[in-house]
Amino acid sequence: MKYPKSYIEEIRNRLKVSDVVRLKVNLKKRGKEFVGLSPFKNEKTPSFTVNDEKGFYHCFSTGEHGNIFDFAMKLENINFGEAVKLLAQRAGMQPYRFTKEDEKIEKETQRVQRLFQLFFDDCKSKLNNNFKQTHLKYLLERGLTNDTINFFNLGFCENSKLIQDQLLKDGFTSEELVNSGLFYKKDGTNELINRFKNRIIFPIQNYYNNFIGCGGRAVLDNALAKYINSPETNYFKKGFNLFNLNHARKESSNTNTLILVEGYMDVVSLYNKGIKNVAASLGTAITTAQINLAWKNFDKIIICFDGDQSGIDASYRAAERVLKVIQPGKDIYFAKIPKEQDPDDFVNQFGKDNFLSLLNQSKDLSEVIFNHYSRNTNHSKPSEIAFLEKKLFEIADQIEDTLSKKYIKNSFKNKIFETLIRKKKNQTHNPDEIKKASLRLMLSKEEILELSFLNLVLNYPKFSESKIEDLSSLELNFKDNKVFLSELISSLLNENIKSREDIKKKLSINFNNIINKIETYGNNKEITLNLDEEAYQNIFDDYLNEFNLINKNKEIALIESELAKNPSEKMYDKYISLKNS
């Protein structure tokens, strides 16, 4: 059940972070902060700080960071709801009384937890007894220990109706069985079908240790699919959960790194070899929600997908998808498994140390994206290098954090310059070409847009004459371009100057450098000849629309900043109007 924000804030207001932490840690005052020995790691020198003013604790030795609720969940090994109850009691507050609807949801949640527990207990019992000589033997022969099998509560779901009959006998309805995702009804009938029959069962828990579904692995060769997962239900949202994160996060006191793999067996096999800081993506493409969830406990994520083509493609897609949520202090790396292997195969064949060595060779997020888009680039063609730059910058523009966006763009610039220009050992280059290429990398997307637009107007004076009003009202953001446009408008109005050659000759007296810059860095050189008036009109309008969009986004950003400082209804209405337009 979701607590109202006001109730949560009241607990925060009544309890200082130091009041909560002091029950577990001996704190000493140091300036505006408190310091003490980390509760997450054995240490002799205090690295644990508490800041009541800012409302958080931070452990420098483990990277643990959070508020009073995070601290309670971590130290007491409880979920958020339990932490709220505990801290409300300490704050002298009455337990929050939920509505009847809330109570109904809570009751349903408790029932489905019991349903899952009974189902998984039955599967575990079957594996250790009825199928001891077959499917349990299969797992043991794959190198898993009994401790590992028991830790993950692995089981086997037999092909019978015994378990659904028992669940119905225990008072669960057929609707509850279907809603759990463990069963479904045969088309056009009310007959219940066990979704995971004849499969080894991998129970799935969420971040707070609640059962939400399971995965099933077929052992028989005639199975339609090797692995299947629970369908999306009210409890099981694939894109918002990670298999084994509830256990892996306990390792955050020993390491700041989470290894993210694709499959259940990858997790189980790595754990079996002593690598416990590992989670899996539940058979779906990596989502930003999963990354943010992992970042609650870890600062560094190493994505280690299968070495086949689908795994490689999944890595590139994941890289682009998660790039937008990258932030300072949080890193994402990618490890490459040898061809046609997966982490399960690799760690069993080569051992723990070699797997960890492979992880040490991981590439960072920007490098993976760069390598993906540069692999088919002809490094000797400036036009292809320019296209590569444009594509990479478009990807970087999706990054939400301003500082990270700047860093990634600079990283792309450096990689283009270093890899595609300076490190071409087997090619020779004209020094002027290299200079131009390197200078171009220093230009922003907006400046290139302005130069390209000026190139269009400069090369079509006849058509541009009718656009004087539009040109005069246009506000360019770069000073040199703005001055040049003003002189260009004056030349267009001069009756004695009509051809592009005449205009360029006149303007080159004072603006030769600008003209060279336009002709060198404008990205529309291919359209500067042989346009008819209609084509010119369309391209001209496209540029105006793009300028308008840029200016509108800048205005929206300014209003957002103002709203954060001084919110007002008038300002908000203006904000909504701009966004909707």
C-alpha positions in Angstrom: 0.0 0.0 0.0 1.2 3.5 -0.8 1.6 6.0 2.0 0.5 9.6 1.4 3.4 12.0 0.9 2.3 14.1 3.8 2.5 11.1 6.2 6.1 10.3 5.0 7.1 13.9 5.3 5.8 14.1 8.8 8.0 11.2 9.8 11.0 13.0 8.2 10.2 16.2 10.1 9.9 14.4 13.4 13.0 12.3 13.1 16.5 13.5 12.4 18.7 11.2 10.5 21.2 11.2 13.4 18.4 10.1 15.8 17.7 7.0 13.7 21.3 6.2 12.9 22.5 6.7 16.5 20.5 3.5 17.5 23.0 1.5 15.4 26.1 3.7 15.2 28.1 5.6 17.8 28.2 9.1 16.3 30.4 12.1 17.1 29.8 15.7 16.1 32.2 17.1 13.5 31.2 20.6 12.3 27.7 20.4 10.7 27.9 16.6 10.4 28.2 13.5 12.5 30.8 10.8 11.9 31.1 7.2 13.0 32.3 3.8 12.0 30.4 2.3 9.1 27.6 -0.1 10.0 28.1 -1.7 6.6 31.7 -2.7 6.8 34.3 -3.5 9.5 36.7 -0.5 9.7 39.0 1.2 12.2 38.8 4.7 10.7 35.4 6.4 10.6 34.1 6.9 7.1 30.4 7.1 7.8 28.8 10.6 7.9 25.3 11.9 8.8 24.0 15.3 7.7 20.8 16.3 9.4 20.5 19.5 7.5 20.4 17.7 4.1 18.6 14.7 5.5 21.0 11.9 4.4 23.7 9.5 5.5 26.8 8.6 3.4 29.3 5.8 3.8 32.6 6.6 2.0 34.0 3.1 2.3 31.0 1.3 0.8 29.1 4.0 -1.2 25.9 3.4 0.8 23.8 6.6 0.8 20.2 7.4 1.7 17.6 8.7 4.1 16.1 7.4 7.3 13.9 4.9 5.4 16.8 3.6 3.4 18.8 3.1 6.6 16.0 1.2 8.4 15.4 -1.1 5.4 19.2 -1.8 5.1 20.0 -2.4 8.8 16.7 -4.1 9.7 16.4 -6.1 6.4 12.8 -4.9 6.0 10.8 -3.5 3.1 9.6 0.1 2.8 6.2 -0.4 4.3 7.7 -2.1 7.3 10.3 0.8 7.6 7.5 3.3 7.6 5.6 1.5 10.4 8.8 1.2 12.5 9.9 4.9 12.1 6.3 6.2 12.6 6.3 4.4 16.0 9.7 5.9 16.9 8.3 9.3 15.9 5.4 8.9 18.2 2.8 8.8 15.4 -0.3 6.7 15.0 -0.1 3.9 12.4 -1.5 5.1 9.2 -5.1 3.8 8.6 -5.6 2.9 5.0 -9.0 3.0 3.3 -11.0 -0.1 2.8 -9.7 -0.3 -0.8 -6.1 -0.2 0.6 -6.9 -2.9 3.1 -8.4 -5.0 0.3 -5.3 -4.7 -1.8 -3.1 -5.5 1.2 -5.2 -8.6 1.9 -4.9 -9.7 -1.8 -1.2 -9.2 -1.7 -0.8 -11.4 1.4 -2.9 -14.1 -0.2 -0.9 -14.2 -3.4 2.3 -14.3 -1.3 1.0 -17.4 0.4 -0.1 -18.9 -2.9 3.4 -18.4 -4.3 5.0 -19.8 -1.2 2.9 -23.0 -1.3 3.5 -23.4 -5.0 7.3 -23.0 -4.7 7.5 -25.2 -1.6 5.7 -28.0 -3.5 8.1 -27.6 -6.5 11.1 -27.7 -4.1 9.8 -30.8 -2.4 9.2 -32.5 -5.7 12.7 -31.8 -6.9 14.3 -33.1 -3.7 12.2 -36.2 -3.5 10.2 -37.4 -6.6 12.7 -36.1 -9.1 15.9 -36.5 -7.1 17.4 -39.0 -9.6 16.5 -37.0 -12.7 16.2 -33.2 -12.5 18.0 -32.7 -9.3 20.8 -34.9 -10.7 20.7 -32.7 -13.8 21.4 -29.5 -11.7 24.1 -31.2 -9.7 25.8 -32.4 -12.9 25.9 -28.8 -14.1 28.1 -28.1 -11.1 25.6 -26.6 -8.8 25.9 -27.4 -5.1 23.0 -28.3 -2.8 23.6 -25.0 -1.0 23.1 -23.0 -4.2 20.0 -25.0 -5.2 18.5 -24.4 -1.8 19.5 -20.7 -1.7 17.6 -20.0 -4.9 14.7 -22.3 -3.8 15.0 -24.1 -7.1 12.2 -26.7 -7.7 10.5 -28.8 -10.3 6.9 -28.5 -11.4 5.6 -31.9 -12.4 3.1 -32.6 -15.1 0.0 -33.2 -12.9 -3.0 -31.4 -11.5 -2.1 -32.2 -7.9 -0.8 -28.7 -7.1 -3.7 -26.8 -8.5 -6.1 -29.2 -6.8 -4.3 -28.6 -3.5 -4.4 -24.8 -3.9 -8.1 -24.9 -4.6 -8.6 -27.1 -1.6 -6.7 -24.5 0.5 -9.3 -21.9 -0.4 -7.7 -20.1 -3.4 -10.1 -19.4 -6.3 -9.3 -20.3 -9.9 -9.3 -16.6 -10.6 -6.5 -16.1 -8.0 -4.5 -18.9 -9.6 -4.8 -17.3 -13.0 -4.0 -13.8 -11.7 -0.8 -15.1 -10.1 0.5 -16.0 -13.6 1.3 -19.6 -12.5 -1.8 -20.9 -14.3 -4.0 -20.1 -17.3 -7.3 -21.3 -18.6 -7.5 -23.4 -21.7 -9.1 -21.6 -24.6 -12.9 -21.5 -24.4 -13.0 -23.6 -21.2 -12.6 -23.2 -17.4 -9.9 -25.9 -17.3 -6.8 -24.7 -15.4 -3.5 -25.4 -17.0 -0.2 -25.3 -15.1 2.0 -22.9 -17.1 5.3 -24.3 -15.8 4.7 -28.1 -15.9 7.7 -30.2 -16.7 10.1 -27.3 -16.0 12.7 -26.5 -13.4 11.4 -23.5 -11.4 13.3 -20.3 -10.5 11.2 -18.3 -8.0 11.5 -14.5 -8.6 11.4 -12.0 -5.7 11.3 -8.2 -6.0 13.6 -5.7 -4.3 11.7 -6.1 -1.0 11.9 -10.0 -1.0 8.2 -10.5 -2.0 7.5 -13.3 -4.5 6.2 -11.8 -7.9 6.5 -14.7 -10.3 8.9 -17.3 -11.6 10.9 -18.6 -14.5 10.8 -22.1 -15.9 13.5 -24.0 -17.7 12.7 -27.0 -19.8 15.0 -30.1 -19.6 13.1 -32.2 -22.2 14.3 -31.7 -25.8 10.8 -31.5 -27.3 9.9 -28.3 -25.4 8.7 -25.4 -27.5 10.9 -22.9 -25.6 13.9 -23.5 -23.3 12.9 -20.7 -20.9 9.6 -19.1 -20.1 8.7 -16.4 -17.6 5.6 -15.5 -15.7 3.4 -13.1 -17.8 2.9 -9.5 -16.8 0.6 -9.4 -13.8 -0.4 -6.9 -11.1 2.6 -8.3 -9.2 5.1 -9.0 -12.0 6.4 -6.1 -14.0 9.5 -7.3 -15.9 10.8 -3.9 -16.7 10.8 -2.7 -13.1 12.5 -5.7 -11.4 15.7 -7.7 -11.6 16.2 -11.3 -10.7 18.3 -11.7 -7.5 18.8 -8.0 -6.8 17.2 -8.5 -3.4 20.1 -10.8 -2.5 22.8 -9.0 -4.5 22.2 -5.7 -2.8 23.5 -7.2 0.4 26.9 -7.4 -1.3 27.0 -3.6 -1.7 28.9 -3.3 1.6 31.7 -5.3 -0.1 31.6 -3.9 -3.6 30.2 -0.9 -5.5 29.7 -3.1 -8.7 26.7 -5.0 -9.9 27.1 -7.6 -12.7 24.0 -7.6 -14.9 23.4 -10.7 -17.0 20.5 -12.1 -19.1 19.4 -15.4 -17.6 18.6 -17.1 -14.4 21.2 -19.8 -14.9 23.9 -17.1 -15.4 23.0 -15.7 -12.0 22.9 -19.1 -10.3 26.1 -20.4 -11.8 28.0 -17.2 -11.0 26.7 -17.3 -7.4 27.7 -20.9 -7.2 31.3 -19.9 -8.1 31.3 -17.3 -5.3 30.3 -14.2 -7.4 27.2 -12.9 -5.5 26.9 -9.3 -6.8 24.9 -10.4 -9.8 21.4 -9.9 -11.1 19.5 -10.7 -14.3 17.1 -8.7 -16.6 14.3 -11.3 -16.5 14.4 -12.0 -20.2 13.5 -8.5 -21.3 15.5 -5.6 -22.8 17.2 -3.5 -20.1 15.1 -0.6 -19.0 16.0 2.7 -17.4 13.8 1.7 -14.5 16.0 -1.4 -13.9 19.1 0.6 -14.1 17.8 3.2 -11.6 16.7 0.3 -9.3 20.3 -1.2 -9.4 21.8 2.2 -8.7 20.0 2.4 -5.4 22.8 0.1 -4.0 25.5 0.1 -6.6 27.5 2.9 -8.3 28.8 0.8 -11.1 27.0 -1.7 -13.4 28.7 -4.1 -15.7 26.3 -5.5 -18.3 27.5 -8.9 -19.3 25.2 -10.4 -22.0 25.7 -13.6 -24.1 28.4 -13.6 -26.7 26.1 -14.5 -29.6 24.8 -11.9 -32.1 21.5 -11.4 -30.2 23.5 -10.8 -27.0 25.8 -8.3 -28.8 22.8 -6.5 -30.3 21.1 -6.4 -26.9 24.1 -4.7 -25.4 24.1 -2.0 -28.1 20.4 -1.4 -27.6 20.8 -1.3 -23.8 23.7 1.2 -24.1 21.6 3.6 -26.1 18.5 3.1 -23.9 20.3 3.7 -20.5 22.6 6.5 -21.8 19.8 9.1 -21.1 19.8 8.4 -17.4 23.6 8.4 -16.9 24.6 10.7 -14.0 27.7 11.8 -12.2 29.1 9.1 -9.9 27.2 6.3 -11.6 28.9 4.2 -14.3 27.8 1.6 -16.8 30.3 -0.8 -18.4 29.9 -3.7 -20.9 31.8 -6.9 -20.8 32.2 -9.1 -23.9 31.8 -12.8 -23.5 33.6 -14.9 -26.1 31.5 -15.8 -29.2 28.6 -18.3 -28.7 29.1 -18.5 -24.9 27.2 -17.0 -22.0 28.3 -16.2 -18.5 27.1 -19.6 -17.3 29.2 -21.5 -19.9 32.2 -19.2 -19.3 32.5 -19.4 -15.5 32.0 -23.2 -15.5 34.6 -23.7 -18.2 37.2 -21.2 -17.1 36.5 -20.5 -13.5 35.9 -17.4 -11.2 39.2 -15.7 -11.6 39.1 -15.7 -15.4 35.6 -14.4 -15.4 36.6 -11.6 -13.1 39.6 -10.9 -15.4 37.1 -10.7 -18.3 35.1 -8.1 -16.4 38.2 -6.0 -15.8 38.4 -5.6 -19.6 34.9 -4.0 -19.8 34.3 -1.0 -22.0 32.5 2.1 -20.8 29.1 3.2 -22.1 30.4 5.9 -24.5 33.0 3.6 -26.0 30.4 0.8 -26.7 28.2 3.3 -28.5 31.1 4.9 -30.4 32.4 1.5 -31.5 29.0 0.4 -32.7 28.4 3.4 -34.9 32.0 3.9 -36.1 32.6 0.3 -37.3 31.0 0.9 -40.7 32.4 4.4 -41.1 34.9 5.1 -43.9 37.5 6.9 -41.9 39.0 8.5 -45.0 35.8 10.3 -45.9 35.1 13.6 -44.1 31.4 13.4 -45.0 31.1 10.0 -43.2 33.0 11.3 -40.2 30.6 14.2 -40.1 27.6 11.9 -40.3 29.1 9.8 -37.4 29.5 12.9 -35.3 25.9 14.0 -36.0 24.5 10.6 -35.0 26.6 10.4 -31.8 25.6 14.0 -30.8 21.9 13.2 -31.4 22.2 10.2 -29.1 24.1 12.3 -26.5 21.4 15.0 -26.6 19.0 12.5 -25.0 21.0 12.6 -21.7 18.9 14.2 -19.0 21.8 15.3 -16.7 23.4 18.4 -18.1 26.9 17.7 -16.8 26.9 14.1 -18.0 25.7 15.2 -21.4 28.6 17.6 -21.7 31.1 14.9 -20.6 29.7 12.3 -23.1 29.8 14.7 -26.0 33.4 15.6 -25.1 34.2 11.9 -25.0 32.7 11.4 -28.4 34.7 14.3 -29.8 37.9 13.0 -28.4 37.2 9.5 -29.7 36.5 10.8 -33.2 39.6 12.9 -33.2 41.9 10.2 -31.7 40.6 7.2 -33.4 39.5 8.5 -36.8 42.1 11.2 -37.4 45.3 10.9 -35.3 45.5 7.1 -35.2 45.2 6.3 -38.9 48.7 4.8 -39.1 48.3 3.5 -42.6 47.0 6.6 -44.2 48.3 10.0 -45.0 46.4 13.2 -44.7 46.5 16.7 -45.9 47.3 18.8 -42.8 44.6 21.3 -43.7 42.0 18.5 -43.8 43.0 17.4 -40.4 42.8 20.9 -39.1 39.4 21.4 -40.6 38.2 18.1 -39.2 39.4 18.9 -35.7 37.9 22.4 -35.8 34.6 21.1 -36.9 34.4 18.9 -33.8 34.4 22.1 -31.7 31.3 23.4 -33.3 28.0 22.8 -31.7 24.9 21.4 -33.4 23.3 24.8 -33.3 26.2 26.7 -34.8 26.4 24.2 -37.7 22.7 24.7 -38.2 23.2 28.5 -38.5 26.1 28.1 -40.9 24.1 25.7 -43.1 21.2 28.2 -43.2 23.5 31.0 -44.2 24.9 28.8 -46.9 21.4 28.4 -48.3 20.6 32.1 -48.3 24.0 33.1 -49.7 23.7 30.7 -52.7 20.2 31.7 -53.6 20.0 35.5 -53.6 17.1 35.6 -56.1 14.8 33.4 -54.0 16.1 35.0 -50.7 15.0 38.5 -51.8 11.4 37.6 -51.0 12.4 36.4 -47.5 13.8 39.7 -46.2 11.1 40.0 -43.6 11.7 36.5 -42.2 15.5 37.1 -42.3 15.2 40.4 -40.5 13.2 39.0 -37.7 15.5 35.9 -37.2 17.6 36.0 -34.1 20.8 34.0 -34.5 22.7 33.1 -31.4 26.3 33.4 -32.6 27.6 36.9 -32.8 29.7 36.6 -36.0 26.8 34.8 -37.8 24.4 37.5 -36.6 26.6 40.3 -38.0 27.1 38.5 -41.3 23.3 37.9 -41.7 22.7 41.7 -41.3 25.2 42.5 -44.0 23.8 39.7 -46.2 20.3 41.3 -45.9 21.8 44.6 -46.9 23.4 43.1 -50.0 20.1 41.4 -51.0 18.4 44.8 -50.8 21.1 46.4 -53.1 19.6 46.5 -56.6 23.1 46.5 -58.1 23.9 43.1 -56.7 21.9 40.1 -58.0 24.1 37.1 -58.5 25.6 34.8 -55.8 29.0 35.6 -57.2 28.5 39.4 -56.8 27.2 38.9 -53.2 30.1 36.7 -52.2 32.6 39.1 -53.8 31.2 42.1 -51.9 30.9 40.3 -48.6 34.3 38.6 -48.8 36.0 42.0 -48.4 35.0 42.1 -44.7 33.7 38.6 -44.1 36.0 36.2 -45.9 36.6 34.1 -42.8 32.9 33.7 -42.2 32.3 32.7 -45.8 35.0 30.1 -45.6 33.6 28.8 -42.4 30.1 28.6 -44.0 31.4 26.7 -47.0 33.6 24.4 -44.9 31.2 23.5 -42.0 27.8 23.9 -43.4 26.3 20.4 -43.7 24.2 21.2 -46.8 26.8 21.7 -49.5 25.0 19.2 -51.7 21.9 21.5 -52.0 23.6 24.7 -52.8 23.1 24.2 -56.6 20.2 23.6 -58.8 17.3 24.1 -56.4 14.1 25.4 -57.9 12.0 28.0 -56.0 9.6 25.4 -54.5 12.5 23.2 -53.2 14.2 26.3 -51.8 11.0 27.4 -50.0 10.6 24.0 -48.4 14.2 23.9 -47.1 14.0 27.5 -46.0 10.8 26.8 -43.9 12.4 23.7 -42.4 15.3 25.8 -41.1 13.0 28.4 -39.6 11.0 25.6 -37.9 14.2 24.2 -36.4 15.3 27.6 -35.2 11.9 28.2 -33.7 12.1 24.8 -31.9 15.5 25.6 -30.5 14.4 28.9 -29.2 11.2 27.5 -27.8 13.1 24.7 -25.9 15.4 27.4 -24.4 12.4 29.4 -23.3 10.9 26.3 -21.7 14.1 25.5 -19.9 14.2 29.1 -18.5 10.6 28.9 -17.4 11.2 25.5 -15.7 14.1 27.1 -13.8 12.0 30.1 -12.8 9.1 27.8 -11.7 11.5 25.9 -9.5 12.4 29.2 -7.7 9.2 31.2 -7.8 6.1 29.2 -8.9 3.1 31.1 -10.1 -0.1 30.3 -11.9 0.7 32.7 -14.7 4.1 31.3 -15.3 2.8 27.8 -15.2 0.1 28.6 -17.8 2.8 30.0 -20.0 4.8 26.8 -19.5 1.9 24.6 -20.4 1.1 26.7 -23.5 4.7 26.4 -24.8 4.9 22.7 -24.1 1.6 22.0 -25.9 2.6 24.1 -28.9 
